[in-house]
Each structure stands twice: as structure tokens, then as C-alpha cells.
């Protein structure tokens, strides 16, 4: 992967994008930026074994993916009125309250799920619709970058619980390379995200094993001899 040179923009003091790159707003790239539906009294809080539609919670966003082995559900009776909030592959979710800015790419596994009102769904414009041609994996990676995270946190409403509106998110400038480079960057960073998640799980499991082993050894339940 080659490095691209940037040049200062005398008008704003920011680096100009490399040749062939653009800096559209997130709103320009999206067909819709939609906060989750109000769910007062609708969320069952049960796991996916219950009868209903799985629901993505803010806590499920981890490492740019949705990790929800036992998701909460919305009962069918309530979910049938929330059709426009169903997720599709390639959507991006981002937290808008609390720890603002955490994001995740929706995969085929979460198609047809619903999402919590403290999340915002970004649905990119179709590539043939005259948009700059954003790729979901690249946009997800960009949203997790230090530059994007700093921009979001700086604009989170000053309150007891930080928050950012869907409208404000739409103003976020996105540094967008040509499509082929987006594909390469998105795939490279997604592969590294997978490795991070795998090593995190190994560290978690090893920590649990260590705690259990220490308890057994120091209580005499397990002999320490060869």
C-alpha cells in the first residue's frame, strides 16, 4: 500500500486531499441518517429465543462489528409497526449518546434486525445514484479513525450524558479515496479488526482460566506437583 501526499489548503489550513480523493460530508454519502425508534414498553429484554425481532443495543457495538450472542428482542406485535427501521447488509450503526461515536458495520447475520433509539443508522446511497461512491467497509473504518472520533466528540452536546444528533453526524467531513482504494483500505482494516477481536477473546478466556486455576491450586483442590 503506497503513501499519498497531502498539501495544505491555504483557505482553511487543513491538508488538501490527495489527487483523486474527495472530502464530502457524511450526509452527502448517505441515502438516510436515521435514529432508532422509540421503544418505551416495546423491548422485551428477553433473549433471541423469545418470539420477536432481535434488537441491536449500544453495548453490542464492539471492534466495528455487532457482537450480540443473545440479543434482546422486540415482540412481533410491536415490530410489525417498525418496518422502516429494519437493518440491511451494509448499513452502519453509530452510538449517539453516552460513549458517542462507536460504530459497527451490519453484516448479513443482522439483516432484518431492529436497532436501539440511542443508535443512528447510516444507509449509504446506491453507487449508481450519482453519489461519490462510498464503500461501507471504508466508511466504517473512517468513522472509527482518530480524526472522525475527535470531530464527533468535539460536537457532542455538553450535558450530563454526551449526545450528538443525526443532523450533526451528517455534517462530518469524510476523506474519501477512489473506489479501488476504498476497497483495499476497508478490507485491510476489517481483517485487522478480526484479529483484534480474536486476540481479545483469547485474552478473556485465558484470564478466566488463570483465575479458575489459581483458585484450584491455592485451595488444595488441585495438586501443584509434576
C-alpha positions as a LaTeX table, in Angstrom:
\begin{tabular}{lrrr}
\hline
Residue & $x$ (\AA) & $y$ (\AA) & $z$ (\AA) \\
\hline
Unk1 & 0.00 & 0.00 & 0.00 \\
Unk2 & 1.62 & 3.27 & $-1.09$ \\
Unk3 & 1.54 & 6.53 & 0.86 \\
Unk4 & $-0.35$ & 9.52 & $-0.52$ \\
Unk5 & 0.90 & 13.07 & $-0.16$ \\
Unk6 & $-1.37$ & 15.81 & 1.13 \\
Unk7 & $-0.93$ & 19.54 & 0.58 \\
Unk8 & $-2.02$ & 22.36 & 2.87 \\
Unk9 & $-5.12$ & 24.27 & 1.85 \\
Unk10 & $-4.30$ & 27.98 & 2.27 \\
Unk11 & $-8.02$ & 28.78 & 2.67 \\
Unk12 & $-8.59$ & 26.67 & 5.79 \\
Unk13 & $-5.19$ & 25.44 & 6.96 \\
Unk14 & $-6.23$ & 21.80 & 6.52 \\
Unk15 & $-4.40$ & 19.39 & 4.22 \\
Unk16 & $-5.94$ & 19.09 & 0.79 \\
Unk17 & $-6.97$ & 15.56 & $-0.18$ \\
Unk18 & $-4.52$ & 13.63 & $-2.37$ \\
Unk19 & $-5.21$ & 13.72 & $-6.08$ \\
Unk20 & $-8.36$ & 11.79 & $-6.91$ \\
Unk21 & $-9.65$ & 11.94 & $-3.33$ \\
Unk22 & $-12.69$ & 13.91 & $-2.18$ \\
Unk23 & $-13.97$ & 15.36 & 1.09 \\
Unk24 & $-17.79$ & 15.11 & 1.01 \\
Unk25 & $-19.93$ & 15.30 & 4.12 \\
Unk26 & $-21.31$ & 12.10 & 5.60 \\
Unk27 & $-24.77$ & 13.38 & 4.68 \\
Unk28 & $-23.73$ & 13.56 & 1.02 \\
Unk29 & $-22.81$ & 9.88 & 1.13 \\
Unk30 & $-25.98$ & 8.66 & 2.83 \\
Unk31 & $-29.45$ & 8.00 & 1.49 \\
Unk32 & $-30.68$ & 8.28 & 5.09 \\
Unk33 & $-29.35$ & 9.01 & 8.57 \\
Unk34 & $-31.97$ & 7.65 & 10.94 \\
Unk35 & $-32.03$ & 7.41 & 14.74 \\
Unk36 & $-33.61$ & 4.27 & 16.17 \\
Unk37 & $-37.32$ & 4.16 & 17.04 \\
Unk38 & $-38.76$ & 4.95 & 20.44 \\
Unk39 & $-39.14$ & 1.62 & 22.20 \\
Unk40 & $-40.77$ & 2.55 & 25.51 \\
Unk41 & $-42.69$ & $-0.52$ & 26.61 \\
Unk42 & $-41.82$ & $-2.42$ & 23.42 \\
Unk43 & $-38.49$ & $-4.06$ & 24.21 \\
Unk44 & $-38.99$ & $-7.41$ & 25.88 \\
Unk45 & $-35.48$ & $-7.63$ & 27.30 \\
Unk46 & $-35.53$ & $-11.37$ & 26.62 \\
Unk47 & $-33.02$ & $-13.19$ & 24.51 \\
Unk48 & $-33.47$ & $-14.13$ & 20.86 \\
Unk49 & $-35.05$ & $-17.42$ & 21.91 \\
Unk50 & $-38.17$ & $-15.36$ & 22.68 \\
Unk51 & $-40.71$ & $-14.64$ & 19.97 \\
Unk52 & $-39.78$ & $-11.39$ & 18.25 \\
Unk53 & $-37.23$ & $-9.43$ & 16.21 \\
Unk54 & $-33.63$ & $-9.15$ & 17.52 \\
Unk55 & $-32.61$ & $-5.68$ & 18.69 \\
Unk56 & $-29.09$ & $-4.21$ & 18.49 \\
Unk57 & $-28.16$ & $-2.36$ & 21.69 \\
Unk58 & $-25.35$ & 0.23 & 22.00 \\
Unk59 & $-23.33$ & $-2.22$ & 24.11 \\
Unk60 & $-23.35$ & $-4.68$ & 21.19 \\
Unk61 & $-21.07$ & $-2.44$ & 19.08 \\
Unk62 & $-17.51$ & $-3.71$ & 19.54 \\
Unk63 & $-14.50$ & $-3.51$ & 17.27 \\
Unk64 & $-16.52$ & $-2.14$ & 14.34 \\
Unk65 & $-18.80$ & $-5.17$ & 14.44 \\
Unk66 & $-22.07$ & $-6.14$ & 16.15 \\
Unk67 & $-21.37$ & $-8.72$ & 18.85 \\
Unk68 & $-24.63$ & $-9.96$ & 20.35 \\
Unk69 & $-24.72$ & $-13.70$ & 21.09 \\
Unk70 & $-28.07$ & $-13.38$ & 22.95 \\
Unk71 & $-29.73$ & $-10.22$ & 21.62 \\
Unk72 & $-32.73$ & $-8.57$ & 23.19 \\
Unk73 & $-35.90$ & $-8.79$ & 21.12 \\
Unk74 & $-38.86$ & $-6.62$ & 20.22 \\
Unk75 & $-42.14$ & $-8.60$ & 20.23 \\
Unk76 & $-43.70$ & $-9.24$ & 16.83 \\
Unk77 & $-46.76$ & $-7.21$ & 17.80 \\
Unk78 & $-44.60$ & $-4.08$ & 18.13 \\
Unk79 & $-42.01$ & $-4.90$ & 15.47 \\
Unk80 & $-44.55$ & $-5.03$ & 12.63 \\
Unk81 & $-45.03$ & $-1.26$ & 13.00 \\
Unk82 & $-41.28$ & $-0.57$ & 12.76 \\
Unk83 & $-40.55$ & $-1.82$ & 9.27 \\
Unk84 & $-38.63$ & 1.29 & 8.19 \\
Unk85 & $-36.13$ & 0.69 & 10.99 \\
Unk86 & $-35.10$ & $-2.79$ & 9.87 \\
Unk87 & $-31.38$ & $-3.21$ & 9.19 \\
Unk88 & $-29.89$ & $-4.26$ & 5.86 \\
Unk89 & $-26.43$ & $-5.55$ & 4.97 \\
Unk90 & $-24.03$ & $-2.63$ & 4.53 \\
Unk91 & $-25.84$ & $-0.31$ & 6.95 \\
Unk92 & $-23.63$ & 1.32 & 9.57 \\
Unk93 & $-24.68$ & 1.88 & 13.19 \\
Unk94 & $-23.16$ & 4.57 & 15.39 \\
Unk95 & $-23.82$ & 5.46 & 19.02 \\
Unk96 & $-25.32$ & 8.91 & 19.54 \\
Unk97 & $-25.47$ & 9.14 & 23.35 \\
Unk98 & $-23.12$ & 8.20 & 26.17 \\
Unk99 & $-19.91$ & 6.98 & 24.57 \\
Unk100 & $-20.68$ & 8.73 & 21.29 \\
Unk101 & $-19.10$ & 7.61 & 18.04 \\
Unk102 & $-18.71$ & 3.85 & 18.47 \\
Unk103 & $-19.67$ & 2.29 & 15.15 \\
Unk104 & $-20.28$ & $-1.09$ & 13.54 \\
Unk105 & $-20.97$ & $-2.49$ & 10.09 \\
Unk106 & $-24.16$ & $-4.51$ & 9.64 \\
Unk107 & $-23.47$ & $-7.98$ & 8.20 \\
Unk108 & $-25.91$ & $-10.48$ & 6.64 \\
Unk109 & $-26.38$ & $-12.01$ & 10.10 \\
Unk110 & $-28.14$ & $-8.86$ & 11.34 \\
Unk111 & $-30.34$ & $-8.25$ & 8.27 \\
Unk112 & $-33.92$ & $-7.67$ & 9.41 \\
Unk113 & $-32.93$ & $-6.75$ & 12.97 \\
Unk114 & $-34.01$ & $-3.54$ & 14.70 \\
Unk115 & $-31.76$ & $-1.07$ & 16.49 \\
Unk116 & $-31.95$ & 0.89 & 19.75 \\
Unk117 & $-33.04$ & 4.56 & 19.87 \\
Unk118 & $-29.57$ & 5.52 & 21.16 \\
Unk119 & $-28.12$ & 4.36 & 17.84 \\
Unk120 & $-28.15$ & 6.04 & 14.44 \\
Unk121 & $-28.36$ & 4.03 & 11.22 \\
Unk122 & $-26.34$ & 5.26 & 8.24 \\
Unk123 & $-27.58$ & 3.88 & 4.94 \\
Unk124 & $-25.25$ & 4.76 & 2.06 \\
Unk125 & $-26.53$ & 5.92 & $-1.30$ \\
Unk126 & $-26.55$ & 3.29 & $-4.05$ \\
Unk127 & $-23.40$ & 3.56 & $-6.14$ \\
Unk128 & $-25.36$ & 4.22 & $-9.31$ \\
Unk129 & $-27.27$ & 7.15 & $-7.80$ \\
Unk130 & $-24.63$ & 9.76 & $-8.63$ \\
Unk131 & $-23.04$ & 9.68 & $-5.17$ \\
Unk132 & $-19.24$ & 9.79 & $-4.70$ \\
Unk133 & $-19.41$ & 6.00 & $-4.43$ \\
Unk134 & $-18.70$ & 5.28 & $-0.77$ \\
Unk135 & $-17.98$ & 1.71 & 0.34 \\
Unk136 & $-19.48$ & 0.68 & 3.66 \\
Unk137 & $-16.35$ & $-1.04$ & 5.00 \\
Unk138 & $-14.26$ & 2.06 & 4.27 \\
Unk139 & $-16.79$ & 4.47 & 5.82 \\
Unk140 & $-16.97$ & 2.29 & 8.94 \\
Unk141 & $-13.18$ & 2.34 & 9.20 \\
Unk142 & $-13.11$ & 6.11 & 8.66 \\
Unk143 & $-15.71$ & 6.71 & 11.37 \\
Unk144 & $-13.50$ & 4.78 & 13.82 \\
Unk145 & $-10.42$ & 6.86 & 12.94 \\
Unk146 & $-8.95$ & 9.35 & 15.41 \\
Unk147 & $-9.86$ & 12.31 & 13.17 \\
Unk148 & $-13.54$ & 11.33 & 12.94 \\
Unk149 & $-13.79$ & 10.39 & 16.62 \\
Unk150 & $-12.27$ & 13.72 & 17.69 \\
Unk151 & $-14.72$ & 15.59 & 15.40 \\
Unk152 & $-17.72$ & 13.75 & 16.86 \\
Unk153 & $-16.66$ & 14.17 & 20.49 \\
Unk154 & $-15.99$ & 17.87 & 19.97 \\
Unk155 & $-19.57$ & 18.34 & 18.78 \\
Unk156 & $-21.32$ & 16.16 & 21.34 \\
Unk157 & $-23.80$ & 18.27 & 23.27 \\
Unk158 & $-22.39$ & 19.43 & 26.61 \\
Unk159 & $-24.65$ & 17.66 & 29.08 \\
Unk160 & $-24.51$ & 15.09 & 31.85 \\
Unk161 & $-24.75$ & 12.43 & 29.13 \\
Unk162 & $-22.93$ & 13.47 & 25.91 \\
Unk163 & $-25.04$ & 13.20 & 22.77 \\
Unk164 & $-24.84$ & 14.04 & 19.09 \\
Unk165 & $-27.75$ & 14.47 & 16.69 \\
Unk166 & $-28.28$ & 12.72 & 13.37 \\
Unk167 & $-28.13$ & 16.15 & 11.70 \\
Unk168 & $-24.72$ & 16.88 & 13.23 \\
Unk169 & $-23.40$ & 13.48 & 12.16 \\
Unk170 & $-24.44$ & 14.34 & 8.61 \\
Unk171 & $-22.04$ & 17.31 & 8.67 \\
Unk172 & $-18.98$ & 15.14 & 9.39 \\
Unk173 & $-16.41$ & 15.55 & 6.57 \\
Unk174 & $-15.23$ & 12.21 & 5.18 \\
Unk175 & $-11.89$ & 11.87 & 3.41 \\
Unk176 & $-12.84$ & 9.60 & 0.51 \\
Unk177 & $-10.34$ & 7.91 & $-1.81$ \\
Unk178 & $-11.26$ & 6.40 & $-5.20$ \\
Unk179 & $-13.35$ & 3.20 & $-5.05$ \\
Unk180 & $-10.47$ & 0.77 & $-5.59$ \\
Unk181 & $-8.51$ & 2.29 & $-2.73$ \\
Unk182 & $-11.61$ & 2.28 & $-0.52$ \\
Unk183 & $-11.97$ & $-1.45$ & $-1.13$ \\
Unk184 & $-8.33$ & $-2.11$ & $-0.24$ \\
Unk185 & $-8.32$ & 0.09 & 2.86 \\
Unk186 & $-11.65$ & $-1.27$ & 4.09 \\
Unk187 & $-10.61$ & $-4.90$ & 3.61 \\
Unk188 & $-7.20$ & $-4.39$ & 5.24 \\
Unk189 & $-8.58$ & $-2.70$ & 8.35 \\
Unk190 & $-11.51$ & $-5.14$ & 8.63 \\
Unk191 & $-9.03$ & $-8.04$ & 8.62 \\
Unk192 & $-7.06$ & $-6.36$ & 11.42 \\
Unk193 & $-10.30$ & $-5.78$ & 13.35 \\
Unk194 & $-10.96$ & $-9.53$ & 13.10 \\
Unk195 & $-7.51$ & $-10.25$ & 14.53 \\
Unk196 & $-8.04$ & $-7.79$ & 17.38 \\
Unk197 & $-11.36$ & $-9.46$ & 18.27 \\
Unk198 & $-9.78$ & $-12.92$ & 18.15 \\
Unk199 & $-6.88$ & $-11.91$ & 20.42 \\
Unk200 & $-9.27$ & $-10.11$ & 22.78 \\
Unk201 & $-11.32$ & $-13.30$ & 23.11 \\
Unk202 & $-8.14$ & $-15.35$ & 23.71 \\
Unk203 & $-7.06$ & $-12.90$ & 26.43 \\
Unk204 & $-10.52$ & $-13.06$ & 28.04 \\
Unk205 & $-10.61$ & $-16.87$ & 28.02 \\
Unk206 & $-7.03$ & $-17.09$ & 29.31 \\
Unk207 & $-7.86$ & $-14.69$ & 32.14 \\
Unk208 & $-10.82$ & $-16.83$ & 33.19 \\
Unk209 & $-8.69$ & $-19.98$ & 33.02 \\
Unk210 & $-5.97$ & $-18.36$ & 35.11 \\
Unk211 & $-8.47$ & $-17.28$ & 37.78 \\
Unk212 & $-10.01$ & $-20.76$ & 37.97 \\
Unk213 & $-6.60$ & $-22.46$ & 38.07 \\
Unk214 & $-5.32$ & $-20.14$ & 40.79 \\
Unk215 & $-8.38$ & $-20.86$ & 42.93 \\
Unk216 & $-7.96$ & $-24.63$ & 42.50 \\
Unk217 & $-4.21$ & $-24.58$ & 43.20 \\
Unk218 & $-4.37$ & $-22.31$ & 46.24 \\
Unk219 & $-7.30$ & $-24.11$ & 47.81 \\
Unk220 & $-5.64$ & $-27.52$ & 47.56 \\
Unk221 & $-8.32$ & $-28.82$ & 45.20 \\
Unk222 & $-5.63$ & $-29.36$ & 42.54 \\
Unk223 & $-2.18$ & $-30.71$ & 43.32 \\
Unk224 & 0.69 & $-28.49$ & 42.12 \\
Unk225 & 3.16 & $-31.35$ & 41.76 \\
Unk226 & 4.55 & $-32.66$ & 38.46 \\
\hline
\end{tabular}
